[in-house]
Amino acid sequence: MIAVAQDAPPAAGPTQLVLAALPAIAVIVLLITWLHVHPFLALLAGTGVLGIVGGLGADGTVKSFTTGLGSTVGGVGVLIALGAMIGGLLRDSGGAERLVEAVTTRVGPRGTPSAPTWASPCSSASPWPSPR
C-alpha cells in the first residue's frame, strides 16, 4: 500500500485569513511607499504579519516561510541568479541599450511597443531561435 501524506489542518478559518491579509498588505505598501524599504524585505515583513495574525505564531510562520522559500529557491534559484548576473553584465557593458536600439530601429515607431517581445529571446537562453 502507498501511504498518502495528510495535509495539516489550517491554523485559521477563511475569515481570519482574509482579515490577516489586510494588515499584511498594509505593512507591505507602507514599508515600500513611506519608508522606501526594498520590496523583498517588505514582502518578508508582510509574510511575518500574515503568519502571526493568521494564527501560525512566530515559530510556525518562520518554519512555513523557510520551507516554502527553500523549495522555491531550490527549484529556480540558479536560474534567477544566472539571469540576474547576465542582466547585470548587459546593463554594465551597454549591451542592453545597443540591443534595444537595434530592435527599435528595425521595427520602427509602430513596432516599438512589441520590441521587448522580440528583444527577450536575443538576450537570454531561450528555446526560441534568435531573430536575424
C-alpha positions in Angstrom: 0.0 0.0 0.0 1.1 3.5 -0.7 0.9 6.0 2.2 -0.7 9.3 1.3 0.5 12.3 3.3 -2.3 14.1 5.1 -2.2 17.9 4.9 -2.1 19.6 8.2 -5.4 21.3 9.3 -5.5 25.0 8.6 -4.4 27.2 11.5 -7.2 29.6 10.9 -10.5 29.8 9.1 -11.1 31.7 5.8 -12.4 34.8 7.5 -9.4 35.1 9.8 -7.0 34.6 6.9 -8.8 37.4 4.9 -8.7 39.7 7.9 -5.0 38.8 8.4 -4.2 39.6 4.8 -5.4 43.2 5.2 -2.7 44.3 7.8 -0.1 42.3 5.9 -0.8 44.2 2.7 -0.9 47.5 4.6 2.6 46.7 6.1 4.0 45.9 2.6 2.6 49.0 1.0 3.6 51.3 3.8 7.1 49.9 4.0 7.7 50.3 0.3 6.0 53.7 -0.2 6.7 55.6 3.0 9.9 54.1 4.3 11.4 53.1 0.9 12.3 49.6 2.1 13.4 47.2 -0.5 10.3 45.3 -1.8 11.8 41.9 -0.9 12.3 42.9 2.7 8.8 44.5 2.8 7.4 41.2 1.5 9.3 39.3 4.2 7.7 41.6 6.8 4.3 41.2 5.3 4.7 37.5 5.4 5.5 37.7 9.1 2.4 39.7 9.8 0.2 37.4 7.8 1.6 34.3 9.5 1.3 35.7 13.0 -2.1 37.3 12.6 -3.3 34.3 10.7 -2.7 32.1 13.7 0.6 30.3 12.9 2.6 32.1 15.6 6.2 33.1 15.2 7.7 29.6 15.1 5.1 28.4 12.6 5.5 31.4 10.4 9.3 31.0 10.2 9.0 27.3 9.6 6.4 27.8 6.9 8.4 30.6 5.2 11.7 28.7 5.2 10.0 25.6 3.9 8.2 27.4 1.1 11.2 29.7 0.2 13.6 26.7 0.3 11.5 24.6 -2.1 11.0 27.6 -4.5 14.6 28.8 -4.5 15.8 25.2 -4.7 13.9 24.8 -7.9 14.6 28.1 -9.7 17.3 29.7 -7.6 20.2 29.0 -10.0 18.1 30.3 -12.9 17.3 33.5 -11.1 20.9 34.0 -10.1 22.2 33.5 -13.7 19.5 35.7 -15.1 20.5 38.5 -12.6 24.2 38.1 -13.5 23.5 38.2 -17.2 21.2 41.2 -16.8 23.9 43.0 -14.8 26.5 42.2 -17.4 24.2 43.5 -20.2 23.5 46.7 -18.2 27.1 47.4 -17.2 28.5 46.7 -20.7 25.9 48.8 -22.5 24.7 45.8 -24.4 21.1 46.3 -23.2 21.0 49.7 -24.8 22.5 48.5 -28.0 20.1 45.6 -28.2 17.1 47.9 -27.7 18.4 50.4 -30.3 19.0 47.6 -32.8 15.5 46.2 -32.3 13.7 49.6 -32.3 15.4 50.7 -35.5 14.4 47.5 -37.2 10.7 47.6 -36.1 10.2 51.4 -36.4 7.9 53.6 -34.2 4.8 51.5 -34.8 6.5 48.3 -33.7 8.2 49.8 -30.7 5.6 48.5 -28.2 6.2 44.9 -29.2 10.0 45.4 -29.4 10.7 43.8 -25.9 8.9 40.7 -27.1 11.5 40.3 -29.9 14.5 41.5 -27.8 14.0 39.0 -25.0 14.9 35.9 -27.0 18.0 37.7 -28.2 19.3 38.4 -24.7 18.5 35.2 -22.8 18.8 31.5 -23.1 15.6 30.7 -24.8 14.1 27.8 -26.6 13.1 30.1 -29.5 15.6 30.9 -32.2 17.1 34.4 -32.2 15.8 36.7 -34.9 18.4 37.5 -37.5 
